[in-house]
Structure formats: C-alpha cells, structure tokens
C-alpha cells in the first residue's frame, strides 16, 4: 500500500563543517556505514522499496553510493573484503532509486514539495537520515506503516524531550487515543520552553497522504523564511486528522556532534565489535 520513501538530503550540514564542505552529511559514516544507508535499510524493512532522494549541489556521492562500482568490485572480488559490500548490494538489488534536485534551501516543507515529482499521488514516508533510529525489533517506519494501514491518515513520530530542548523541534499537543498515540490538535515549530504546548517532539519519520503537497504549496513561509512542514501538518490536522506516534526504539540526533559520536559508540559496541570478534 505504501511503497515510496522520500529522503530530503539537500541541506548543507553546516554543523559538521569542514567535513561537509565536499561530502554530503548523509554520507557521514556511523562506524563503517553511511547514515543514509541505515535509513534505506529501515525503509526497505518496512516494505518501502521505491527510494526517492531530494538532493542539491555537491550531493553526487549519494547516487554513486547506491550504484555498482565495477572497478572496486573487481579489485576485491574473491577477497575477505568482498562480503563487506553484501548489505549495499542487497539494497541496490531490492530497491529502485530516483533523484531530483532542490534548487534553494527553503525548509523541510519545501524539500518535501520538491519531491512531489518523484512521489506522485500516493501516500509515502519521509525519513531524515540524520535522525538515526536503532531497534532490536521492528524499525520505526515498520511500526508506522502498520498504523497507517489502520488509520489511513498522516502520522508523525514523536518522543519526549527535555523542556530546555523544545527550541530544536516541532512540538505537538494532542488528544490521547492510547498511551503511545495522539490525535494532533496543535503544532509549534521550535518554541521557547515557556511557549511549548508539550514536551512531545517530532523526529525525522513521517507518513504523509498526498494531499499534503497542495497544503504545502499554500503554506506561507514561517521562521527564517522557510516553509515549515509543521505548519502544513497543522492545517491538515485542522481539516482532517494527523496522528502522532510515540515510537519504540532508540534515536540519535546525528545532525549534532554529540549525537553523532553517541551513535557511533553505540553502533560500534552493539554491532561492529560483536560481529568482528570484539
């Protein structure tokens, strides 16, 4: 029912300069795997095998990563290094990849609207690669796809954050349907703690119905002159229904240096070291 996952990946990654001067932030490795590869794995596990990526200038490495490198494969064929490509080969074989370019950075809402040419008129997921989610069971998108099959409306993933961090996120208020699910009644983009309607923050996982494109198109720019997806989702919530889901799993904000280092240490301890005799 949902097959497409959109990756907004046109941002400059300025918090990681100078590394991101010539390398997309989505290609920054957590141990030995780029952030965006973790995201595509999560999407595929949820049954989303049509991967759409909104890119920008200097982002060609994204398309190169999800393509065959014949020279490299020839060099390592038959060696103990060849199995290290198994995961990315599986993604290349099982997913299709399409790309479009965002000419100007005008906010997440604008990036999602730019992806309409790849998505068409069908429901789709959105995954922000620098929000790395690690799960022992089903991934966050798998959990959300199950919810969408039941409710058939837009859904955002949320988690509780400290009050002094509300200024980093879109914050929701809503009516509780069950302990982990809310019907949204209000959303505020990056409010000061005293203005936040709750401490429930939206993180980089969404499932959106296609009417969101027209809503974004008619949404006026908000903070910093950017088109905010929270403004469009609030209008969609007023017109119909948008749910907020408190997901199961561990999330790292790899858009920040502290979060990126924490994710690297966690993945090294949990996966790499165990699988390599540590």
C-alpha positions in Angstrom: 0.0 0.0 0.0 2.9 2.3 0.7 6.0 1.7 -1.4 7.8 5.1 -1.6 10.1 6.7 0.9 11.3 10.3 0.4 14.7 11.3 1.7 15.2 15.1 1.9 19.0 15.3 1.5 19.8 18.8 0.1 20.9 20.5 3.2 24.5 21.8 3.7 25.2 20.1 7.0 26.9 23.2 8.4 27.2 21.8 11.9 29.8 19.4 10.6 32.0 21.8 8.6 34.6 21.5 7.3 33.9 17.8 6.8 30.6 18.5 4.9 32.2 21.2 2.7 32.7 18.5 0.0 30.9 15.5 1.5 27.1 15.1 2.0 26.3 14.9 5.7 24.1 11.9 4.8 27.3 10.1 3.7 29.0 10.5 7.1 29.7 7.0 8.4 28.5 5.7 11.7 31.3 3.1 12.1 31.6 1.8 8.5 28.1 2.6 7.1 26.8 6.0 5.9 23.8 7.5 7.7 21.6 7.3 4.6 22.3 3.6 4.2 20.9 2.9 7.7 17.8 4.9 6.6 17.3 3.0 3.3 17.6 -0.3 5.3 14.9 0.9 7.6 12.7 1.8 4.7 13.2 -1.5 2.9 12.4 -3.4 6.1 9.1 -1.6 6.2 8.3 -2.7 2.6 9.2 0.7 1.1 11.5 -0.2 -1.8 11.0 2.8 -4.0 13.6 5.3 -2.7 13.2 8.9 -3.7 16.0 11.4 -2.8 15.9 15.2 -2.9 19.5 16.3 -3.5 21.3 19.5 -4.0 24.6 20.8 -5.3 27.6 18.6 -4.2 25.5 15.6 -3.4 26.5 13.3 -6.3 28.1 10.8 -3.8 24.6 9.8 -2.8 23.7 8.5 -6.2 27.2 6.9 -6.6 26.8 5.0 -3.3 23.6 3.4 -4.5 25.2 2.2 -7.7 27.6 -0.5 -8.7 31.3 0.4 -8.6 32.7 -2.1 -11.1 36.4 -1.2 -10.6 36.1 -1.6 -6.8 34.2 -4.8 -7.1 36.8 -6.2 -9.5 39.6 -5.3 -7.1 38.1 -7.0 -4.1 36.4 -10.0 -5.8 37.3 -13.2 -4.0 39.0 -11.5 -1.1 37.9 -11.2 2.5 36.8 -7.7 1.8 34.1 -8.7 -0.7 31.4 -9.6 2.0 31.6 -6.0 3.3 29.6 -5.0 0.2 26.8 -7.5 0.8 24.5 -5.1 2.6 24.7 -2.3 0.0 24.4 -4.8 -2.9 21.2 -6.1 -1.4 19.8 -2.5 -1.2 20.8 -1.9 -4.8 19.2 -5.1 -5.9 15.9 -4.8 -4.0 15.3 -1.0 -4.2 14.8 1.4 -7.0 16.4 4.9 -6.6 15.2 8.2 -8.1 16.6 11.7 -7.6 15.5 15.3 -8.0 17.4 18.5 -7.1 16.2 21.2 -4.7 17.5 24.5 -6.2 17.1 26.5 -3.0 17.1 25.6 0.7 13.7 26.8 1.8 12.9 24.5 4.7 11.7 20.9 5.1 8.3 21.6 3.7 9.7 23.0 0.5 12.1 19.9 0.3 9.1 17.6 0.5 7.2 19.6 -2.1 10.2 19.3 -4.4 9.9 15.5 -4.1 6.3 15.5 -5.5 7.6 14.8 -9.0 9.1 11.5 -7.6 6.1 10.6 -5.4 3.1 11.4 -7.5 -0.4 11.0 -6.0 0.0 8.3 -3.3 0.9 8.1 0.4 4.6 8.0 1.2 7.0 8.0 4.0 9.6 10.7 4.8 12.9 9.8 6.5 15.5 12.3 7.7 18.8 10.4 7.6 20.5 12.3 10.4 17.9 11.0 12.8 19.3 7.5 13.2 16.9 5.1 14.9 18.1 1.8 16.2 15.7 -1.0 17.0 16.1 -4.5 18.3 12.7 -5.4 16.8 10.7 -3.6 14.1 12.1 -0.3 12.8 10.2 3.0 13.3 8.9 3.0 9.8 7.6 -0.5 10.1 5.7 0.5 13.2 4.3 3.5 11.4 3.3 1.6 8.3 1.2 -0.7 10.5 -0.5 2.3 12.0 -1.2 3.8 8.6 -2.9 0.6 7.4 -5.3 1.0 10.4 -5.9 4.8 10.3 -5.2 5.9 6.7 -4.0 9.4 7.7 -0.7 11.3 8.1 1.4 10.2 11.0 4.5 11.8 12.7 6.9 10.0 15.0 7.4 11.7 18.4 9.5 11.4 21.5 9.6 13.3 24.8 12.4 15.7 25.1 13.7 17.9 28.0 11.9 21.2 28.3 15.1 23.2 27.5 15.3 21.4 24.1 11.9 22.3 22.7 13.5 25.0 20.6 15.2 22.4 18.5 12.0 20.6 17.3 8.4 20.9 16.2 6.3 20.3 19.3 2.8 18.8 19.3 -0.2 18.8 21.5 -3.0 16.3 21.1 -5.8 14.2 22.4 -4.5 10.8 23.6 -6.0 7.8 21.8 -3.9 5.3 23.6 -0.7 5.6 25.6 1.6 5.9 22.6 -0.8 7.6 20.1 -2.3 11.1 19.9 -4.6 13.0 17.6 -2.8 16.3 17.0 -4.6 19.5 17.9 -1.6 21.9 17.8 1.9 22.0 16.5 4.5 24.7 17.0 7.9 24.9 15.3 10.9 25.3 17.7 9.1 27.1 20.5 10.8 28.5 23.6 10.1 26.3 26.6 7.6 28.7 28.0 5.6 28.6 24.7 5.8 24.9 24.0 2.4 23.1 24.1 4.0 19.9 25.5 7.4 18.2 25.6 6.5 15.8 22.7 8.9 16.5 19.8 8.6 15.4 16.2 11.6 13.5 14.9 12.6 12.6 11.4 10.0 10.0 10.5 6.7 10.8 8.8 4.0 9.1 6.8 2.1 11.6 4.7 -1.0 11.4 2.5 -0.6 13.1 -0.9 -2.9 16.0 -0.2 0.0 17.4 1.8 1.5 18.7 -1.4 -1.3 21.1 -2.1 -1.3 22.2 1.6 2.4 22.9 1.5 2.0 24.8 -1.7 -0.4 27.1 0.0 1.6 27.4 3.2 3.2 30.7 3.8 6.9 30.8 4.9 7.4 30.8 8.7 10.5 31.1 10.8 13.6 32.1 8.9 11.6 32.5 5.7 11.3 28.7 5.4 8.3 26.6 4.6 7.7 24.5 7.7 6.2 21.0 7.4 4.7 21.6 10.9 2.6 24.5 9.6 1.3 22.3 6.7 0.6 19.4 9.0 -1.2 21.6 11.5 -3.5 22.7 8.6 -4.0 19.1 7.6 -4.8 18.2 11.2 -7.4 21.0 11.3 -9.0 19.8 8.1 -9.0 16.1 8.9 -6.7 14.1 11.1 -2.9 13.8 11.8 -1.6 11.3 14.4 1.5 11.5 16.5 3.1 8.2 17.4 5.5 7.7 20.3 7.7 5.1 18.6 9.6 2.2 20.1 13.4 2.3 19.7 16.5 4.3 20.3 17.1 7.5 18.4 20.3 9.5 17.9 20.4 13.1 16.6 23.3 12.7 14.2 22.8 16.2 13.0 24.6 17.2 16.2 28.2 16.3 17.0 27.3 14.9 20.4 24.5 12.7 18.9 26.8 11.6 16.1 29.5 10.5 18.5 27.0 8.7 20.7 25.5 6.9 17.7 29.0 5.8 16.6 29.9 4.5 20.0 26.6 2.7 20.4 26.7 1.0 17.0 30.4 0.0 17.5 29.6 -1.6 20.8 26.3 -3.2 19.7 27.1 -4.4 16.2 30.5 -4.0 14.8 32.6 -5.1 17.8 30.4 -8.2 18.4 30.5 -9.2 14.7 34.2 -8.7 14.5 35.4 -10.7 17.5 35.4 -7.8 20.0 
